[in-house]
Amino acid sequence: MISSNINTDIDFEVEINRLKKDMNAVILAHYYQESEIQDLADFVGDSLELARKAKSTDADVIVFAGVHFMAETAKILNPNKQVLLPDLEAGCSLADSCPAEIFKSFREKYPNHLAISYINCSADVKALSDIICTSSNAEKIINQIPKDKPILFSPDRNLGKYLMKKTGREMLLWDGSCIVHETFSERKIIDLKIKFPDAKIIAHPECEEAVLARADFIGSTTKLLKFVIEDNGKKYIVATESGILHQMEKAVPEKIFIAAPPENNCNCNECPYMKLNTLEKLYLCMKNKVPEIILPEDTIEKALKPIEKMLEMS
């Protein structure tokens, strides 16, 4: 970890923009980042959009304001570029729930199954997969798989159950989940609905079935954003990581957005990993060019195929 004992008078925004120009760098940020990082980024999006942007960039350096698996994906798509992540500890509970060595054994038990893995997994798990997907394109990808081909879906069981309902396909599910989306309280959402009866409930498909059953609209982060922009409603209870509310409020400031509450009195609707990145860490990683994402060549080669398959099928 780089020491943060730096001059507190530094204007991080000015310095980051200067470094970006000097390095010919692009800053990619996920919707769940702090609002100040989102506003400074060259591009803000969900996992699919960020993967596409990483693949198409002509920058020499990719600075990924997100979590580890996202930066790994950028490196897989750009093996000859430098990829920086402000904090290497910015991981993912969903990716952690699917260790590569256990996943490998699981796959070997079902050799005839096609392994579709949610992008929220490690590079090593991607390398063991047939196709990668995101919450934006998973339904479209599954619908392209021949009906007689059995599917192993990993690692998110909630997204997997939702997709089984949407596509009518039986799938063997890995038992993983996201700590943020698992924590939303159905009871508290009902209470909010009573308090705001004219508010629509919108939810990410990583949420549990009980919460999804209450939702007026279910979709990926980008689809949730698009929905509130195009919908004629005025109030929304948003069941996903609260970082997306910043983009919603920017896009349609006249509308009201209410963050869905977790079960306990905590900030559990904020991803603790996403929030590890700060403007100071963003500045330091660009100034010192570390932490850098380094992956073995064979992992990159194996993981690239299912990612490219995803982009092709999307």
N, C-alpha and C positions, 0 to 999 in steps of 0.2 A: 504494500500500500504506500502511495506517495504521500509525503508529509503535506499537510494543509496549512503549515505555518507560513502564510504568504501575506503580502501587504493587503490589508483590508480595504485600502483606498482604491484598489484596482477596479476599474469599470469592466466587469466580466464580459458584458455584451460587446463593448468596443474591442476588447482584446481577442475575443473569440472570432469576431468578424475579420480582424486583421490576420489572425493565424490561418483562418480558413482560406483567405486569399493567398497568403504566402505558401501554403501547403497544397494548393489546388485541391481542397477537401470539400466534401459534401456532408452535411449533417442530416441524418435521417432520424426521425423521432416517432415513437408510437403514441397513439392517442392517450395512453395511460400515464405519460410523463407529466411532470409538473408544468403548469401553464406557461411559466417563463421560458422553459426549454422548448415547448411547442412553438411559442411565438418566435423563437430565434432560429428554429430549424429551417432547412431548405425545403423539406417535404415532411408532412405529417400524415400517417396512414395506419391501416391495420396490417397484419402479417403478410397478407397476399400483396397488397399495394407496395409495401416496403420491399418485399422480395423482387417484385417487378422493377422497382426503382433501382435497387442494388444491381440488378442484372444489366440495366441500361445505362448506368452512369458512366461518364467519361472522366470523372474525377480520379486523381491519383490516390487519394486517401478517403476512406469511408469512416465517418465518425458516427457510431450507432448509439443513439440515446434510446435504449430499450433494455432488454434483458439478454442473457448470455446466448440462448438458442437462436435469437434473431441475428445477433452479430455473427454467430457461426454460419448461419444461412448465407449472409452477405459474403463471408469468406469463401464458402463453397462455390458460390456463383462468381467470385472474383479472386481466384487463387493467387494472382500476381499483384493484387493491390494490398495495401496496408489497411487493415480494419481495426479500429480502436473502439474500446468500450469504456466509458468513464469509470465504472466500478465493476471489477471482476466478480464481486459477490452478488451482483444483480442476477440472480438465478430465476428459477421458476418451479413452484411446488408441483405442477403437473409434469414437467420434465423429470423432476427428481423422483416422481412416483413410478417411473419406468426405467430402471437401471438396465444398461445395454446387455450385461451378461445374463440377467434373468430373462429379458426379452428374447435373447437369442435361443435360450432353452425352450421358451414358450413357442416360438416360431417352429422349432424343430419337431415339436409334438404334432404340428398341423402343417405338414409339408405341402398339402394340396391347396391350402388357403392363400388367397391374395392378401398381402399385408398392406393395408392402407393406414398410414400413420399421420395423425394430426401434427401440424408443423411445430407445436409446442412440445418438442422432444429434442434430445441431444443429437449431435452430429453422428455419433456412433449408432444410435437407434435409426436414424435416417438411412445410414449405410446398410442396415439390415432390412429395410423396407422396400416394397415394390412401387408404391405411389405415396407421395406426400399430399396432404390437403390442408385447407384452412376452413374456418367456419363459414367463409364466404363462398367457397366452391365445393365443399364436401358433397352436398346433395347432387350437384351436377356431375361430379366425378363418379359417384356410386351408381348413378343412373346409366352410365356408359359401360359398366361392367356386365358381362354376360350373366343372365339369370342363373345359370347352372354353376357359376364359379363361386365357391364359398369365400367369404371375406372375414379377415381378422382385422378388427378396428381397434387402434390404440392411440393414446393412452387414456382419453377422457370418456368415462362411462356415461356421463350425463349427455354429452354431445352425441355419443354413440346411440343411446336410447332414443334421443330425439330424431336422429337420422333414420333409425329403423322404422319409426312411425311415419316419417315423411316419405320414405322410399318404398316401404313395404318389404324391405329386404331383412332377412334374419342375418345377424352378424355375431361373431364371437368377439366379446368385448374385454379389453384389458381393464382392470379395476383401478383406474386412476381418477383424480379429480383436482380442480383448482381451489385453493384455500379461500380465494375471494368469492367466487361464484357459489361455493358450497355454503357460505355463511349467511346468505340472505334469508331473512325470516319471513315465512309465509304469513304468520300471525301479524307481524308488524306491517307488512305490505297491505294486509286487509285493513288494519287500523288507519293506514294512510289513505286508502281508498275511501273509507268512511269519512275521513276528514276532508278529502278532496274528491268528491264523487264525480266531478267532471274531468278528472285526470285519467289519461290512458296509461296503462301499465305496459312498458316495453322491456324486453329481457333478452339477454344473450343466451344462446342454447347450451352454454356450459352450466347454467343454473339447474337446480334440481327440478324434478318433474312437478312437484307441488307448486313451485313458483311459476314454471312455464304454463301450467294449467290456468293460472290467473291472468296471463298476459294477453293484451290485445294485439301485440305484434312481437314476433320473435325473429331475431336476426343477428348477423355479425356486427361488430362495432361500426363498420362503415354503413351497413344497411340500417342500423338504428339511427345514425346521423342523417342519412338520406330520408328516412321515414319522417322524422320530425320536421324536416325542411319542407317536404311535399304534402304532409298531412294537414287537414284543416283544423285539427285540435289546437288547444291553447295551453294545456297543462299535461305534463308527463311525469310518471314515476319511473325512474330509470334503474333497472336491475342489472347493472354491470359495474365495472370499476369506475369510480367517480371522475377520473381524469377526462373522460369523454364529454362531461358536462361543459367544459371550457369551450370546446369546438361547437357544441350545440348552442351555447349562449352567444358565441360570436356570429354564428350563421343566422340565427333567428332570435335576436335579442328581445323581441316583443313577447316571446313565449316563456313559460315558467317550467323549470326542470327541478324535480325533487329526487334526490339520491335515495334509492331504496335502502332501508336500514338493515344492518346485520342483527343476529340474534342477541348478541351481548352489547353492552354500552362501550363500544370501541370504534376505532377507525378501520374496521375490517372490510369496509367497502373500498379501501385503498390498498393496492398491491404493495406490500412492504419492499418487494424486490425492485419494482419499477421506481419507487420513490427513493431508492438509494442514490440514484443519479441526481446531481445538483449542478447548478451553473459553475460553481467552483471546481467540482470534479471534471466537468466538461472542459473547462479552461486548462486544468492541469494535464489532462490526458493529451490534449492537443499540443500544449507547450512542451511536454516531455516525450510525446509519442509512445506512451504506454498508459495503461495496459493494452497490449496488442493481442489479437486473436491469432493463435498459431494452431494449425491442424496438420496431422500427418497426410502426406500426399495420397496414400491409398484410401484413407477415410474420405477425403475430398472427392476422389474419383468415384467411389462407390455411392456416396451420398448425393452426388450431382445427378445421377440418373433418375432417381425417383422425384427429385425436385423439378427437373426438366420435364418429366412426364406430367407432373401437376400443371406446369405452365402451359404445356401443349394441350392438355385436356380442359383447361379453363377458358 
